[in-house]
Amino acid sequence: MNTKPLGILLVLAIAFRATAAPAEDATASKKENAPPSATVTKETAAKEAASASIPLEITIDTTEAPEMAEWAAQAKDLCLKNYAMILGHLGAEGFTPPDKVKIVFRNMRGVAHASGRTITCAAAWFKEHPDDYGAVIHELCHVAQSYRSRVPSWVVEGIADYVRWFHYEPPDKRPKVNPRRAKHTDSYRTTAAFFDWIVRTKDKTFVTRLNASCRAGKYKPELFQEYAGKMVEELWTEFIASIGGPSGGKRARI
């Protein structure tokens, strides 16, 4: 009996198993070491899906500026379309978000502000800046924040602008920080960019967790250490270095 073909088959079978095993191990390793971003993305998507079922009623008042009626209707539509996205970042377990919002247009200076569930817009500003729907989205973020206790304004505005500039506005409009002049307490776009960097490099749930603590009346500077691993001054220094600024950054009191 000729045993050579059988021997060849055995060698081939062993070789096949030897090459197949690492592939299986690699697949298992990939599953075990899957980036947290995948999970966070699913969590955010789940929040948005849940938020989408929350009815939002928006009423518009253009009594003082009737010429803004058409623009106001478009702003209302954008707010309705983006509310689930906003709550995906600013919602929290056990939190019941506002389901009724009023947008009023006044003949006043400034841009817009929110108080409770009312957003007041300066008619003149939006006449001159008809593309600035993002300002209304920013104010809707304040409605969703629903803070009842005092929180540093740079944190409040930074969170709202983070949602606006990094999840509503197109990427080419995202703020650019001057590393030699900026401070983390500059608020608005600067703080938003800082928070985005923390989300991307330290903790993808940072803004959601920080916002929830602010809403619960539990804000404290130590939250940066707890959620992102370092105190805010250290994080700012690292952020500034990452965008080509001096290693020391510009410090500010909080």
C-alpha positions in Angstrom: 0.0 0.0 0.0 1.4 3.4 -1.0 1.3 5.8 2.1 2.8 8.9 0.4 -0.5 10.5 -0.6 -1.9 10.0 2.9 1.2 11.6 4.4 1.0 14.5 2.1 -2.7 15.0 3.0 -1.8 14.9 6.8 0.9 17.6 6.3 -1.5 19.8 4.4 -4.2 19.4 7.0 -1.8 20.3 9.8 -0.5 23.3 7.8 -4.1 24.5 7.2 -5.0 24.4 10.9 -1.8 26.2 11.8 -2.6 29.1 9.5 -6.3 29.2 10.3 -5.8 29.4 14.1 -4.1 32.8 14.2 -6.8 34.2 12.0 -9.4 33.0 14.4 -7.4 34.4 17.3 -7.0 37.8 15.5 -10.8 38.0 15.0 -11.3 37.2 18.7 -8.7 39.8 19.6 -10.4 42.4 17.5 -13.7 41.8 19.2 -12.1 42.0 22.7 -10.2 45.2 21.8 -13.0 46.9 20.0 -12.6 50.7 20.4 -15.0 52.3 22.9 -16.2 54.7 20.2 -18.3 51.9 18.7 -20.1 51.4 22.0 -20.5 55.1 22.6 -21.8 55.6 19.1 -24.5 53.0 19.7 -25.3 54.5 23.1 -25.7 58.0 21.5 -27.8 56.5 18.7 -30.0 54.8 21.2 -30.4 58.1 23.1 -31.4 59.9 19.9 -33.8 57.1 19.0 -35.4 57.3 22.4 -35.5 61.1 22.2 -37.1 61.1 18.8 -40.2 59.7 20.4 -40.5 62.7 22.8 -43.0 65.1 21.3 -41.7 68.7 21.1 -44.1 71.5 20.5 -42.7 74.8 19.4 -44.7 78.0 19.2 -43.5 81.1 17.3 -44.2 84.7 18.2 -43.2 87.3 15.6 -45.6 90.0 16.8 -42.9 92.6 17.1 -41.2 91.5 13.9 -43.8 90.0 11.5 -41.3 90.2 8.6 -39.4 87.3 10.4 -42.3 84.8 10.1 -40.8 82.9 7.3 -37.3 82.7 8.8 -38.9 81.7 12.1 -40.7 78.9 10.5 -37.5 77.5 9.1 -35.8 77.9 12.5 -38.6 76.0 14.1 -38.3 73.1 11.6 -34.5 72.9 12.2 -35.1 72.8 16.0 -37.6 70.0 15.6 -35.3 68.0 13.4 -32.3 68.4 15.7 -33.9 68.0 19.1 -33.2 64.3 19.2 -29.5 64.9 18.4 -29.3 67.5 21.2 -30.8 65.2 23.7 -28.5 62.4 22.5 -25.7 64.5 24.0 -27.5 66.4 26.8 -30.0 63.8 27.9 -29.6 61.5 30.9 -31.3 58.6 32.6 -34.3 59.8 34.6 -34.3 63.2 32.9 -37.5 64.4 31.3 -36.6 67.0 28.7 -38.8 70.0 28.0 -41.6 69.2 25.5 -42.8 72.7 24.9 -40.6 75.6 23.7 -41.5 79.1 22.6 -39.4 81.2 20.2 -40.0 84.9 20.4 -38.6 87.6 18.1 -38.0 91.0 19.6 -36.7 94.4 18.4 -33.7 94.3 20.7 -29.9 94.3 20.6 -27.7 91.3 20.8 -28.3 87.9 19.2 -30.5 85.6 21.3 -30.9 84.2 24.8 -32.9 81.5 26.6 -34.8 81.6 29.8 -36.6 78.5 31.0 -38.4 77.2 27.9 -38.4 80.5 26.0 -35.9 81.5 23.4 -35.8 85.2 22.6 -34.2 86.2 19.3 -33.1 89.7 18.1 -34.9 90.3 14.9 -32.2 92.7 13.6 -29.4 90.2 14.0 -31.2 87.5 12.1 -32.2 89.9 9.3 -28.5 90.7 8.9 -27.3 87.1 9.4 -30.0 84.9 7.8 -27.8 81.9 7.8 -27.2 81.9 11.6 -29.7 79.2 12.4 -27.0 77.7 14.6 -27.5 80.4 17.2 -31.1 79.2 17.7 -29.8 75.6 18.0 -27.4 76.9 20.7 -30.2 78.4 22.6 -32.3 75.2 22.3 -29.3 73.4 23.9 -29.7 75.8 26.9 -33.4 74.8 27.1 -32.3 71.1 27.2 -29.6 71.8 29.8 -32.2 72.9 32.3 -29.7 73.8 35.0 -31.3 74.7 38.4 -28.1 75.7 40.2 -25.2 77.9 39.5 -22.6 76.6 37.0 -19.7 78.7 35.6 -20.8 80.4 32.5 -17.8 79.1 30.5 -19.0 75.6 31.2 -22.6 76.3 30.3 -21.8 78.1 27.1 -19.0 75.7 26.2 -21.3 72.7 26.4 -24.0 74.4 24.3 -21.5 75.5 21.7 -19.9 72.0 21.7 -23.2 70.5 20.5 -23.7 73.4 18.0 -20.3 73.5 16.4 -19.3 69.8 16.5 -22.6 68.1 15.9 -24.8 70.6 14.1 -22.7 72.9 12.0 -20.7 71.5 9.0 -17.1 70.6 9.8 -15.6 73.4 7.8 -17.2 75.9 10.1 -15.7 74.5 13.3 -13.9 77.0 15.5 -10.1 77.4 15.4 -8.5 78.3 18.7 -5.6 80.8 18.9 -3.1 78.8 21.1 -1.2 81.8 22.2 -4.1 84.0 23.3 -6.9 81.6 24.3 -7.9 80.4 27.8 -10.2 77.5 28.6 -12.6 80.0 30.3 -13.0 82.0 27.1 -16.3 80.2 26.8 -18.4 79.6 23.6 -16.3 78.4 20.6 -13.0 78.1 22.5 -14.3 76.0 25.3 -16.3 74.0 22.8 -13.2 73.1 20.9 -11.5 72.2 24.2 -14.4 70.0 25.2 -14.3 68.3 21.8 -10.6 67.5 22.2 -11.4 65.9 25.6 -14.2 63.9 24.0 -11.9 62.7 21.2 -8.8 62.0 23.3 -9.9 61.2 26.9 -13.5 60.2 27.4 -16.2 60.0 24.7 -18.9 60.5 27.3 -17.3 63.6 28.9 -19.8 66.2 27.8 -22.8 64.0 28.5 -21.5 63.2 32.0 -20.4 66.8 32.7 -23.8 68.1 31.6 -25.6 65.6 33.8 -23.6 66.7 36.9 -24.3 70.3 36.1 -28.0 69.6 35.9 -27.9 67.7 39.1 -26.3 70.6 40.9 -23.1 68.7 41.4 -20.6 70.7 39.3 -17.1 71.0 40.7 -13.7 71.5 39.1 -12.6 68.1 40.2 -15.0 66.5 37.7 -12.4 67.1 35.0 -10.0 64.8 37.0 -12.8 62.3 37.6 -14.0 62.2 34.0 -10.9 63.0 31.9 -8.1 61.9 34.1 -6.5 65.3 34.8 -7.3 68.6 36.3 -8.6 71.2 33.9 -5.4 73.2 33.8 -3.4 70.2 32.9 -5.9 69.2 30.2 -5.8 72.7 28.8 -2.0 72.7 28.6 -2.1 69.4 26.8 -4.8 70.7 24.4 -2.8 73.8 23.6 0.3 71.8 22.9 -1.7 69.5 20.6 -2.6 72.5 18.4 0.9 73.9 18.2 0.8 76.3 21.1 3.4 76.9 23.9 3.7 74.0 26.3 2.6 76.1 29.2 -0.6 77.4 27.6 -2.4 80.5 29.0 -3.8 79.9 32.4 -7.1 81.1 33.8 -8.7 80.9 37.2 -11.9 78.8 37.4 
